[in-house]
């Protein structure tokens, strides 16, 4: 796994989620998210059994997350008691170039930018939420981070997810980014692959929380 791609994902993700600046350790990155279910996140670009065992034994506060670029099946036997899994995910990347992003009839698209973060919103003619997403471009960075892509349940399969992705790609390219990275769900992965994104690795979240999905 390219460590610079992971670094780019971390640096953009903290902007997108208003998390604390990442602190680099010899094994990866640590930053505070500050939410009840996710207090602190640790990202391990090159996790192995010894490291996962050590960190899951060391970090015992509820709301602690580890993100590793390995499949669940690999990581499961390494986890200390008291840890569970987040939903499965994938780290994906794509080159950026300007693309056409026409808005379908009956919808309106709005974008706005603040502090290196651009948000895109699609609403119906009467202003009802239809789709959204955001992209972070850290100052001076050449890799953007796409995040929080969402389409209303009753608005799916109408091309709105593709519209959001193309719009964000154009915004990031306009801000100087040449590539982009994101963390995808299994459902989102199919959309992103159809738009030319490629899967770089699994993205497995480990959660220290008694109510998390058990590892067994």
C-alpha positions in Angstrom: 0.0 0.0 0.0 1.3 3.4 -1.0 1.9 5.3 2.4 1.6 8.7 0.7 -1.9 7.8 -0.5 -2.8 6.9 3.1 -1.3 10.2 4.3 -3.3 12.2 1.7 -6.5 10.4 2.8 -5.8 11.3 6.5 -4.9 14.9 5.8 -8.0 15.5 3.7 -10.3 13.5 6.0 -9.5 15.6 9.0 -10.5 18.7 7.1 -13.7 17.1 5.8 -14.7 16.0 9.3 -13.3 19.0 11.3 -11.1 16.7 13.2 -7.9 17.6 15.0 -4.6 17.8 13.0 -3.1 14.4 12.7 -0.1 13.5 14.8 2.3 11.1 13.2 3.7 8.1 15.1 6.1 5.4 13.9 3.2 3.1 13.1 0.7 5.7 11.6 -1.5 8.6 12.4 -3.6 9.7 15.4 -6.3 12.4 15.5 -9.3 13.4 17.5 -12.7 13.2 15.9 -14.6 14.3 19.0 -17.8 12.4 18.6 -19.4 10.2 21.3 -19.1 7.0 19.2 -15.7 8.0 17.6 -13.5 10.0 20.0 -10.1 9.3 18.6 -9.0 7.5 15.4 -5.7 5.8 14.7 -4.8 5.0 11.1 -2.3 2.1 10.5 -0.9 2.2 6.9 1.1 -1.0 7.3 -0.6 -3.0 10.1 0.6 -6.5 11.1 -0.4 -9.0 13.8 2.1 -7.7 16.4 1.0 -4.0 16.0 -2.8 -4.8 16.0 -2.4 -6.9 19.1 -0.3 -4.2 20.8 -2.6 -1.3 20.0 -5.9 -3.1 20.8 -4.5 -4.0 24.2 -3.1 -0.5 24.8 -6.1 1.6 23.7 -9.0 0.8 26.0 -11.2 3.9 26.0 -14.6 3.4 24.4 -14.9 5.3 21.1 -11.4 4.5 20.0 -11.1 3.5 16.4 -8.3 1.8 14.4 -8.4 1.8 10.6 -6.3 -0.8 8.9 -5.8 -1.6 5.2 -6.4 -5.3 5.6 -9.5 -7.6 5.3 -11.6 -8.4 8.4 -10.8 -12.0 8.1 -7.1 -11.2 8.5 -7.5 -8.9 11.4 -10.2 -10.7 13.4 -7.8 -13.2 15.3 -5.4 -10.4 16.2 -7.9 -8.2 18.2 -8.0 -8.0 22.0 -11.3 -8.6 23.8 -13.7 -5.6 23.8 -13.2 -4.7 20.2 -15.6 -5.0 17.3 -15.9 -4.0 13.6 -17.2 -1.0 11.7 -19.0 -1.7 8.4 -16.7 -3.0 5.7 -15.0 -0.4 3.5 -12.5 0.1 0.7 -9.8 2.7 0.0 -10.2 3.9 -3.6 -8.4 6.4 -5.8 -8.8 8.1 -9.2 -7.0 10.6 -11.4 -8.8 13.9 -11.8 -9.6 15.7 -15.1 -12.5 18.0 -16.0 -15.7 16.1 -16.9 -19.2 17.0 -18.0 -21.7 17.2 -15.1 -25.1 18.1 -16.5 -27.9 18.6 -13.9 -31.0 16.4 -14.7 -34.3 18.2 -15.3 -36.2 18.8 -12.1 -33.2 19.3 -9.9 -30.9 22.1 -8.7 -27.2 21.9 -7.9 -25.4 24.2 -5.5 -21.8 24.2 -4.4 -19.9 26.3 -1.8 -16.4 26.3 -0.4 -14.9 27.2 2.9 -11.6 26.4 4.5 -10.4 24.0 1.8 -13.7 22.1 1.9 -16.3 22.2 -1.0 -19.8 20.8 -0.5 -22.2 19.9 -3.3 -26.0 19.7 -2.7 -28.7 18.6 -5.1 -32.3 19.4 -4.3 -35.6 18.8 -6.2 -37.5 21.7 -7.7 -39.3 22.3 -4.4 -36.1 22.3 -2.4 -36.3 18.8 -1.0 -33.0 17.1 -0.3 -31.9 14.7 -3.1 -28.1 14.1 -2.8 -24.9 15.6 -1.3 -21.2 15.1 -1.0 -18.0 17.0 -0.1 -14.4 17.2 -1.1 -11.4 18.4 0.9 -8.3 19.8 -0.8 -5.6 20.7 1.8 -3.6 23.8 1.1 -0.9 22.9 -1.4 -2.0 19.3 -1.8 -2.3 17.5 -5.1 -4.6 14.8 -3.8 -8.2 15.6 -2.8 -10.4 13.5 -0.4 -14.0 12.9 -1.4 -16.3 12.2 1.5 -19.9 11.7 2.8 -21.6 11.0 -0.5 -25.3 10.4 0.1 -28.4 10.1 -2.0 -31.9 10.1 -0.6 -33.5 6.7 -0.8 -36.3 7.8 -3.0 -33.9 9.6 -5.4 -31.5 6.7 -6.1 -30.8 5.3 -9.6 -31.4 8.8 -11.2 -27.8 9.7 -11.8 -27.5 12.0 -8.8 -24.7 10.2 -7.2 -22.7 10.4 -10.4 -23.6 14.1 -10.6 -22.2 14.7 -7.1 -19.0 12.8 -7.8 -18.4 14.6 -11.1 -19.1 17.9 -9.6 -16.7 17.3 -6.7 -14.0 16.1 -9.1 -14.3 19.3 -11.1 -14.1 21.4 -8.0 -11.1 19.6 -6.7 -9.3 19.8 -10.1 -10.1 23.5 -10.2 -8.4 23.8 -6.8 -5.2 22.2 -8.1 -5.7 18.5 -7.2 -4.6 16.0 -9.8 -5.9 12.9 -8.0 -8.5 11.9 -5.4 -9.0 9.3 -2.7 -11.9 8.1 -0.7 -13.2 5.5 1.8 -16.0 3.6 0.2 -18.8 1.4 1.4 -19.7 -1.8 -0.5 -22.7 0.0 -2.1 -20.7 3.1 -3.0 -17.9 1.1 -4.4 -20.0 0.0 -7.4 -20.8 3.6 -8.3 -17.2 4.8 -8.0 -15.9 2.0 -10.1 -18.4 2.9 -12.8 -16.9 6.4 -12.8 -13.3 5.1 -13.2 -12.2 4.8 -9.6 -10.0 1.8 -8.6 -9.9 -0.1 -5.3 -6.5 0.2 -3.6 -7.2 -2.0 -0.5 -9.7 -3.1 2.0 -10.4 -0.5 4.7 -11.4 -2.2 8.0 -12.5 -0.2 11.1 -11.9 -1.7 14.6 -14.0 -0.1 17.3 -13.4 -0.1 21.1 -16.9 -0.2 22.3 -18.9 -2.8 24.2 -21.9 -2.3 21.8 -19.8 -2.7 18.7 -20.3 -5.7 16.4 -18.4 -8.6 18.1 -15.3 -9.9 16.4 -16.4 -13.5 16.7 
